[in-house]
Amino acid sequence: MNTVRKDLQKLFWMLGLALTLPMVLLSGPLAGYLVSRWLILKWNWAPATTFALVLVGFFGSAVQTVRILRLLYKGSIRKDS
């Protein structure tokens, strides 16, 4: 019974991490876009700032996605000892 509970906890942990991936991928570029729009409207920065900050946000999202995927991979390895 204890192993079933541990397996279910592990399954829900992995499911929760997997469901956060789309939000992580979306949040970086969206934050870059919103910050750039604010900088452009507030301090008249160049419009090219939008492209640059969206790329920075995408890079940050990609790094975080790789970290989550590594956690998922580590969690999926079954330890039969």
Buried (B, 14 or more C-beta within 10 A) or exposed (E): EEEEEEEEEEEEEBEEBEEBBEEBBEBBBBBBBBBBBEBBEEEEBEEEBBEEBBEBBBEBBEEBBEEBEEEBEEEEEEEEE
